């Protein structure tokens, strides 16, 4: 008598599209439905600009990178191999994407100088980023000038400036942009 063991071909579950921000730690752990042996994974990446090497083995772990103003994507192909006994059985590959979004960015806003009681100019925020949505939140260091302490939106409406004192007062408005794409929010 003798035994013939027929191993299944390698199989890997598709991890689906991944989204990250610059400097995020990205980890993709591959899984399989196969049991009774060992499954190993070999992968390739067609865009090393995302911070991931061109190829590797095992799970993926890297720090996301993007030097542009738009999302960039790497197409990852992973090939599983099931091993049991001395027999290694390669299975069909799965392909998924890893997209790295840029950090939020807001264009420089010009300073304003006005007199007590005069209206300020409307402030409209803009960005060089493309391929997603940028939102803006802001804080004001001196609400007594007639502007709320904080807010959000694509503009700060004009308001009548207030200074009932005898010396100039200066408020610093800090704008924080957030880039959103693929369910991932990247603050600038």
C-alpha positions in Angstrom: 0.0 0.0 0.0 1.1 3.6 -0.5 -0.5 7.0 -0.1 -1.0 9.7 -2.7 -1.7 13.2 -1.2 -3.0 15.8 -3.5 -2.5 19.3 -2.2 -4.8 22.2 -3.1 -3.4 25.0 -5.2 -2.3 28.1 -3.3 -5.1 30.6 -2.5 -5.0 34.1 -1.1 -8.0 36.3 0.0 -8.0 39.7 -1.7 -7.4 42.3 0.9 -9.2 45.0 -1.1 -8.2 48.6 -1.9 -6.1 50.3 0.8 -5.8 54.1 1.4 -3.2 55.8 3.5 -1.8 59.3 4.3 1.9 60.3 3.9 4.0 58.8 6.8 1.3 56.3 7.8 2.5 52.8 8.8 0.8 50.6 6.2 0.4 46.9 7.0 -1.3 44.3 4.8 -1.6 40.8 6.3 -2.5 38.1 3.7 -4.9 35.4 4.6 -6.0 32.1 3.0 -8.8 29.6 3.3 -6.3 26.7 2.9 -5.4 24.5 5.9 -3.2 21.5 6.4 0.0 23.0 5.1 1.8 26.3 4.8 0.9 29.2 2.5 3.5 31.7 1.5 3.0 34.9 -0.5 5.2 36.6 -3.1 4.1 40.1 -4.3 5.0 42.8 -6.8 4.3 46.5 -6.8 4.3 48.7 -10.0 4.8 52.1 -8.2 7.6 52.3 -5.7 6.8 56.1 -5.2 4.2 55.0 -2.6 7.1 53.9 -0.3 6.8 50.2 -1.0 9.5 48.2 -2.7 9.1 46.7 -6.2 8.7 43.1 -4.8 8.8 41.0 -1.7 7.6 37.9 0.2 5.2 37.6 3.1 3.0 40.3 4.5 3.4 43.9 3.5 4.6 46.6 6.0 6.0 50.0 5.0 5.8 53.8 5.6 3.5 55.5 3.0 5.1 58.2 0.8 3.8 60.7 -1.8 5.8 63.6 -3.1 2.9 65.0 -5.3 -0.3 67.0 -4.8 -2.6 64.2 -5.9 -3.2 60.6 -4.7 -0.8 58.1 -6.2 -1.5 54.4 -6.5 0.5 51.2 -6.5 -1.0 48.1 -8.1 0.0 45.1 -6.0 -0.1 41.5 -7.3 0.2 38.8 -4.7 0.8 35.1 -5.6 0.1 32.4 -3.1 2.0 29.1 -2.8 0.7 26.2 -0.7 3.3 23.8 0.6 2.6 20.4 2.2 5.2 17.6 2.4 7.8 18.3 -0.4 5.2 19.6 -2.8 4.7 23.4 -3.5 1.5 24.3 -5.4 1.3 27.9 -6.7 -2.2 29.4 -7.0 -3.8 32.2 -8.9 -2.7 35.8 -8.1 -4.9 38.5 -6.6 -4.5 42.2 -7.5 -5.3 45.1 -5.3 -4.3 48.8 -4.9 -2.6 50.9 -2.3 -3.3 54.6 -2.7 -1.3 57.2 -0.8 -3.1 60.5 -0.5 -1.2 63.8 -0.2 -1.3 65.8 3.0 -3.9 68.5 3.2 -2.6 71.8 1.8 -3.9 75.4 1.8 -2.7 78.2 -0.3 -1.1 81.2 1.4 -3.7 83.9 2.5 -2.7 87.6 2.4 -2.6 89.5 5.7 -5.3 92.2 6.1 -5.1 95.5 7.9 -8.3 97.4 8.6 -9.7 100.2 10.8 -12.1 99.8 13.6 -15.6 99.4 12.2 -14.4 98.7 8.6 -15.4 95.4 6.8 -12.6 92.9 6.3 -12.2 91.2 2.9 -13.8 87.9 2.2 -11.2 85.1 2.7 -11.5 82.2 0.3 -9.3 79.1 0.9 -7.8 77.3 -2.0 -5.4 74.3 -2.5 -3.0 72.9 -5.1 -4.2 69.4 -4.3 -6.3 67.4 -6.8 -8.0 64.0 -6.9 -10.0 64.4 -3.7 -11.7 66.9 -1.5 -10.0 69.5 0.8 -11.9 70.9 3.8 -10.7 73.7 6.0 -11.0 74.4 9.7 -9.6 77.6 11.4 -9.0 79.1 14.7 -8.7 82.8 15.7 -6.4 83.9 18.5 -8.4 87.1 19.3 -12.2 86.8 19.0 -12.6 90.4 20.3 -11.8 91.7 16.8 -15.3 90.5 15.8 -14.4 87.1 14.4 -15.5 83.9 16.1 -12.8 81.8 17.9 -13.1 79.0 15.4 -15.0 77.8 12.3 -14.8 75.7 9.2 -15.7 75.9 5.6 -14.2 77.1 2.3 -14.4 80.8 3.4 -14.3 83.3 6.2 -17.0 85.8 5.4 -16.4 89.5 5.7 -17.0 91.0 9.1 -16.8 94.5 10.7 -13.5 94.7 12.6 -13.6 95.8 16.2 -10.9 97.6 18.2 -12.2 100.0 20.9 -8.7 100.5 22.4 -6.0 103.0 21.6 -3.3 100.6 20.2 -3.5 98.2 17.2 -4.5 94.7 18.0 -3.5 91.6 15.9 -5.3 88.4 15.6 -3.7 85.3 14.1 -6.0 83.0 12.1 -4.6 79.5 11.7 -6.1 77.4 8.9 -5.8 73.6 8.9 -6.5 71.8 5.6 -7.7 68.2 5.5 -7.5 66.1 2.2 -10.1 63.4 1.9 -10.0 60.5 -0.5 -11.1 56.8 -0.3 -12.4 57.2 3.3 -9.0 58.4 4.4 -8.6 62.0 5.9 -5.1 63.5 5.7 -4.5 66.6 7.8 -2.0 69.1 6.6 
